[in-house]
Amino acid sequence: MLYFDTSAMVKQYLDEQDSDRYRAVWDYSVGIATSAVAYAEMMAVLHRKRRAGGITEERLRLAIGAFQGDWGRLYQVPVSSQLNPIIDEIVAKHNLRGFDAMHLASALLVDRSRRENATFVCADRPLNEIARIEGLDTFDRPSIK
């Protein structure tokens, strides 16, 4: 099982640095999980890039269509109080922004509820390092245990 945060997921729909690597792991995955908050984050990123002139209106439309088509096939970790103990644990130890804490807690919940490890797929190096410290395998390296 792969857990994609938004920084990695956006590379599935837009051409960015290392998009090919992230698309390859997405295409060959058995299952992909993400937080339910990723929907709002993805839509915000796509529209922000359009407003900034980074993508055309046509590219925006295609990216949104592809993302919305994939959304129903993803295992969506709900935002619920079940995440709170994990969030409490990780924010006490690490300097995390709100949605980064939400994604990391969601990935840890997926990892802890499965027999095999979930792999955290993220384009943010500092967040990957924290994920490894917390025992998750990451797309770029195995965890620190």
Long-range contacts (C-beta under 8 A, 24 or more apart in sequence): 1-29, 1-30, 1-31, 1-32, 1-33, 1-75, 1-110, 1-114, 1-116, 1-118, 1-119, 2-26, 2-29, 2-31, 2-32, 2-33, 2-118, 2-119, 2-121, 2-139, 3-32, 3-33, 3-34, 3-103, 3-106, 3-107, 3-110, 3-111, 3-118, 3-119, 3-120, 3-121, 3-136, 4-32, 4-33, 4-34, 4-38, 4-74, 4-121, 4-122, 5-34, 5-35, 5-38, 5-100, 5-103, 5-107, 5-120, 5-121, 5-122, 5-123, 5-124, 5-127, 6-34, 6-38, 6-41, 6-42, 6-45, 6-99, 6-103, 7-122, 7-123, 7-124, 7-127, 8-121, 8-122, 8-123, 8-139, 9-34, 9-38, 9-42, 10-42, 10-45, 10-46, 11-123, 12-66, 12-67, 12-70, 13-42, 13-46, 13-63, 13-66, 13-67, 14-46, 14-49, 14-55, 14-59, 14-63, 18-123, 22-121, 22-123, 22-139, 25-121, 25-139, 31-75, 32-73, 32-74, 32-75, 33-74, 33-75, 33-76, 33-77, 33-106, 33-107, 33-110, 33-118, 34-74, 34-75, 34-76, 34-77, 34-103, 34-106, 35-76, 35-77, 35-79, 35-102, 35-103, 35-106, 36-76, 36-77, 36-78, 36-79, 37-79, 37-99, 37-102, 37-103, 38-76, 38-103, 39-71, 41-99, 42-67, 75-110, 77-106, 77-109, 77-110, 82-109, 83-109, 90-130, 90-134, 94-130, 94-133, 96-127, 96-130, 100-124, 100-127, 103-127, 104-130, 104-131, 104-134, 107-131, 107-136, 108-134, 108-135, 108-136, 111-135, 111-136, 117-143
